[in-house]
Amino acid sequence: MEQEFYKGLAQRVRDLADRADPFTRRRLLKVAESYDAKGGRAGQASQRAERPLPLPRIPPTAIFTGPGEA
């Protein structure tokens, strides 16, 4: 009975993680892993592929500096 409870919690957390931003997604997947460990399914959470984080777009510094600026 307790295993089913934690299994359900882990699945709900994973469903939330699928719709979350990358930072929150990583945190939620760690929570799901802890629920899996409590429910006796320690290996399944690590099998899910995690999306890579997008690289930040940094504008070139030439945009911010012009002639006469130091």
C-alpha positions in Angstrom: 0.0 0.0 0.0 2.8 2.4 0.9 4.7 1.6 -2.3 1.6 2.6 -4.4 1.3 5.9 -2.5 4.9 6.8 -3.2 4.6 5.5 -6.8 1.7 7.9 -7.4 3.5 10.8 -5.8 6.5 10.2 -8.0 4.4 10.1 -11.1 2.6 13.3 -10.2 5.9 15.1 -9.6 7.2 13.8 -13.0 4.1 15.1 -14.7 4.7 18.5 -13.2 8.4 18.4 -14.2 7.4 17.8 -17.8 5.7 21.3 -17.8 8.3 23.2 -15.7 11.2 25.4 -16.6 14.6 23.7 -16.7 15.7 24.7 -13.1 12.4 23.6 -11.6 12.4 20.4 -13.7 15.7 19.2 -12.3 14.5 19.9 -8.7 11.2 18.0 -9.3 13.0 15.0 -10.9 15.2 14.8 -7.8 12.1 14.8 -5.6 10.6 12.1 -7.8 13.8 10.0 -7.3 13.4 10.3 -3.6 9.8 9.1 -3.7 10.9 6.2 -5.9 13.5 5.2 -3.4 10.9 5.3 -0.6 8.6 3.2 -2.7 11.2 0.6 -3.6 11.8 1.6 -7.2 15.2 3.2 -6.9 16.5 2.7 -10.5 13.6 3.9 -12.7 13.9 7.7 -12.1 17.5 7.8 -13.4 16.5 6.2 -16.7 14.5 9.2 -17.8 16.4 11.4 -20.2 16.8 15.0 -19.0 16.6 17.8 -21.5 19.7 19.9 -21.8 19.6 23.4 -20.6 19.5 26.1 -23.4 22.7 28.2 -23.7 22.3 31.8 -22.7 22.4 34.3 -25.5 24.9 37.0 -24.6 25.0 40.0 -27.0 28.3 41.1 -28.3 30.0 43.8 -26.2 30.3 46.1 -29.3 26.6 46.9 -28.9 27.2 48.5 -25.5 30.4 50.4 -26.3 30.5 53.1 -28.9 33.0 55.7 -30.0 34.2 57.9 -27.1 33.0 55.5 -24.4 35.5 53.9 -22.1 
